[in-house]
């Protein structure tokens, strides 16, 4: 279905709704996508070091468990 066919179908449905139900049709424009991505905190050097230490500790503990 092309855009023109879709527009024509929507116009037919709008006209039918107005004729049959006597209602009003309100059309809204599509919301634009935000220009920028949401803000994310980058890991600082301290955060990265902490993560590395946690991974080291987990590796050391895994062989001892079984």
Order of alpha helices (4+ residues) and beta strands (2+ residues): alpha-alpha
